[in-house]
Amino acid sequence: MLWDIFCKVIDNFGDIGVCWRLSRDLASRGHEVRLWVDDASALGWMAPELSADGRGASGITVMPWPTDEALLPEVVPGDVVIEAFGCNPPERFVARMQRPEPPRWVNLEYLSAESYVERSHGLHSPVWSGPGYGLKKRFFYPGFTARTGGLLRETKLIDEREAWAQDADARAHWLARLGIEANPNERLITLFCYAQSPIQQLLDALNQSGQPCQVLLTPGHATEQARAWPQPPQSAVRLTTLPALPQPDFDRLLWCADLNIVRGEDSAVRALWAAKPHVWQIYRQEDGVHADKLQAFMDLWMRDWPHSLRQHTEALWRAFNGLSEPQALGPALAALCSSPEWPAWQSASARSSQSLAAQTDLVSQLLEFVTQPG
C-alpha cells in the first residue's frame, strides 16, 4: 500500500524519530511511504541513507509540509493516511481524500501505560465539518498490553540484538569507531536527557559509588551539563562525548551499554528492547500529568520485580524526573549499583523486556487495523 504519514516537529526529536522508525518498518515490509514533515533537518543525521531529493533506497520519500498550504505538492492521497500525534493534515490534502473509497485515516497517538489507552484504542472519530466532512478517522494507541496497538519493533530486531551480544569483536570494533575505548572493568552508561536533569547529582553519585564507569554523552543537553560538572582529580567516572547517531547505531549503543538513561518516547522504547537496566526521563508537562504517566509505566514494567529492587528503581526514576528531591538520587543509585541489586536489576530488566516482546509489534497490528472492514 501507499502510506502518507504526517509529522510536525514540536520541540525535540521524538516526533520525527517515531515517524521515521514507522516509515522504515513499513518500507521494509514492501510498502511505499511518503513522510510529510515540516522540519526534516534531524533526518540529516538520523537517516543519512536519504538522498538529496529526499528519497532513499528504503522506499520512503520525504515530502515538504510547507507553512503555506498553497505550496503543498499536488499529489493524490495514498491508501492510508497517518496523522502522528494529532497533527492535523493540511486541509488541501484532506479535501483530496474525498473520493468513493477514501483512504484509511488513522490518528497515531502518544505512548502511555495509563488505563484509558485500552479504552480508547480503535475508537472511531467522525469528521463533522471542514474539508473532511463525512470522513472518519480512528485512534491507534501504542501501548504495553494486548488490548493496545503495541510498540514499534522491527521483525528481526531481537535476533539482531542477540547476535550482537554474541560478537564481542564486532562490538569492540564498532565502539572504537565512535571513539569509545571499552574497558572490561568499567560499566558503560549512556546519557540522553532533557535540560532539566540532575546531571550533577548523577555524576556525583556514580563517582561516590567507587565503581569505574564510562558515561557516553549524547549531543546536546547531556554533553553541555556533564561538561559543567566539577570532576574530582581522582574520579571513578570517565566522560566520553558522542556524535549524533543514525537510529540503527543508536540501537547498537543501547545494546552495548550496561545502563541506559534515555528520554522521551522513541528512545525509551528502544531502551526497553535493549533489555538492560535503564532510567526513563519522561517528557515534562506543565500540568504535571507526566507524573501519573511515569507511575503507570513503572507499575507495569516493574510489577513482578522484588520489592527492594522496585523500591530503589522507582526512587531513582522519580528523583531523575524531578518528582522527588535530587538528594534521593544518590542513595537509590548506590543501592542499585551494589551487589546483589545490580545483577537483580539486570535480570529483572531482561525478563520484563522478554515479556513485552511476546506482544504483537505495532506495525503488524497497524497493518491488520487498516485492512479491517468498517
C-alpha positions, -999 to 999 in steps of 0.1 A, spaced: 0 0 0 9 37 -3 11 54 31 10 92 38 25 99 72 22 134 86 46 147 112 51 180 129 83 185 148 74 202 181 105 208 202 127 177 203 134 146 181 107 122 194 80 130 168 103 126 138 121 97 155 89 77 158 77 86 124 110 77 107 110 43 125 74 37 115 83 46 79 113 24 78 94 -6 92 66 -2 67 90 1 38 109 -30 50 77 -49 45 72 -38 9 51 -7 14 57 28 -1 58 57 23 55 95 18 67 111 50 53 147 52 73 168 77 76 205 84 112 202 96 133 174 82 167 187 94 171 159 120 169 133 93 203 145 82 220 125 110 191 103 119 187 88 84 219 95 64 208 70 38 184 96 24 195 112 -9 194 149 -15 160 147 -31 145 131 0 145 96 -15 161 65 0 166 30 -12 142 21 15 110 31 -4 105 63 16 101 97 1 103 127 25 78 154 14 78 191 24 50 202 46 50 240 39 35 266 62 17 280 31 -8 253 20 -8 268 -15 27 254 -18 16 218 -9 27 194 -37 -2 182 -59 -4 145 -51 -32 120 -48 -36 107 -12 -25 71 -8 -43 41 7 -36 51 43 -32 85 59 -15 86 93 -16 118 113 10 114 140 1 127 175 -29 147 163 -10 170 140 -40 176 116 -30 171 79 -33 201 56 -69 210 46 -60 209 9 -47 173 14 -78 163 34 -101 177 7 -83 154 -18 -92 124 4 -128 128 -6 -134 100 -30 -157 70 -34 -133 48 -14 -113 73 8 -80 64 24 -80 48 58 -73 77 82 -55 70 114 -46 92 143 -14 77 158 -14 87 194 13 92 221 25 63 241 12 57 276 6 29 300 -24 45 316 -57 27 316 -75 50 292 -53 37 264 -71 3 263 -105 20 263 -96 44 236 -76 22 212 -95 17 179 -123 43 185 -139 60 155 -139 98 152 -163 111 125 -154 144 109 -184 168 111 -170 199 95 -144 213 71 -130 197 40 -130 163 57 -168 164 64 -182 128 62 -148 111 65 -138 93 97 -106 86 114 -97 60 140 -75 63 170 -45 40 172 -28 39 206 6 23 211 9 5 244 22 -22 266 -8 -46 267 -26 -69 244 -56 -45 242 -34 -17 227 -16 -12 195 18 -24 207 52 -10 203 75 -4 173 97 -34 170 112 -45 137 107 -81 128 143 -91 132 153 -67 160 156 -91 189 175 -116 167 199 -88 157 204 -78 193 212 -113 204 237 -118 175 253 -85 185 256 -97 221 275 -128 210 301 -109 188 325 -92 212 349 -84 185 323 -66 164 312 -46 195 347 -35 204 355 -25 168 322 -6 165 327 12 198 363 21 188 350 38 156 329 61 179 360 69 200 348 47 228 376 28 245 358 -1 262 373 -13 294 360 -45 309 364 -31 344 341 -1 336 304 0 333 292 17 301 264 42 308 246 61 280 231 95 289 204 111 267 184 137 287 164 169 287 177 202 300 160 198 334 181 168 345 200 164 378 233 156 360 255 170 387 239 147 413 240 117 389 277 121 382 285 127 419 266 95 428 284 75 402 317 88 414 310 81 450 299 45 442 336 37 435 326 15 406 346 27 375 322 37 347 324 55 314 294 78 307 287 82 270 273 117 264 249 122 235 250 157 218 230 185 234 219 187 270 238 156 282 272 169 269 266 205 279 256 197 315 283 170 320 310 194 309 299 217 337 304 190 363 334 198 386 350 164 382 374 154 410 410 148 401 407 111 411 374 101 396 357 68 390 338 84 362 351 88 326 332 111 303 331 104 265 312 126 240 294 111 211 284 123 177 248 123 166 239 87 156 216 72 130 188 52 145 204 17 139 236 29 156 217 44 185 201 9 190 236 -7 190 248 18 215 220 9 239 228 -28 234 264 -22 243 257 -3 275 253 -16 310 229 12 319 209 34 296 195 68 307 171 79 280 144 105 274 111 109 256 91 82 237 112 68 209 144 63 229 125 49 258 111 21 237 145 13 222 158 11 258 131 -15 265 143 -36 236 179 -33 248 168 -54 278 193 -36 301 188 -16 333 176 19 323 162 51 336 134 69 317 132 107 318 96 113 306 86 145 287 77 170 314 42 186 310 32 219 327 1 204 342 21 177 359 3 148 343 36 133 333 39 121 369 9 98 365 22 86 332 55 77 347 39 59 376 16 39 353 46 27 333 66 18 365 37 -1 378 36 -22 346 73 -26 339 83 -35 375 51 -54 385 69 -87 391 102 -73 405 115 -80 440 102 -54 465 136 -39 473 147 -37 437 115 -20 426 116 4 456 152 16 447 145 18 410 113 38 414 132 62 438 159 67 412 134 73 384 114 97 404 145 117 415 158 119 380 124 131 368 122 159 394 94 142 412 113 139 445 143 157 460 175 154 439 193 142 470 173 110 468 191 100 436 224 92 453 212 66 478 189 49 452 217 46 426 242 34 452 219 7 462 212 -4 426 248 -4 416 259 -27 445 256 -64 449 231 -81 449 209 -54 435 229 -48 403 226 -84 390 190 -84 401 183 -52 381 199 -68 350 179 -100 353 146 -82 360 151 -58 331 158 -87 307 127 -106 319 104 -75 315 117 -69 280 112 -106 271 77 -105 283 69 -73 264 84 -89 232 57 -116 233 32 -89 223 25 -83 186 45 -54 173 29 -21 163 33 -23 126 19 -58 124 -11 -46 143 -14 -14 123 -15 -34 90 -43 -55 103 -60 -24 117 -62 -6 84 -73 -36 64 -102 -45 86 -137 -38 72 -156 -9 86 
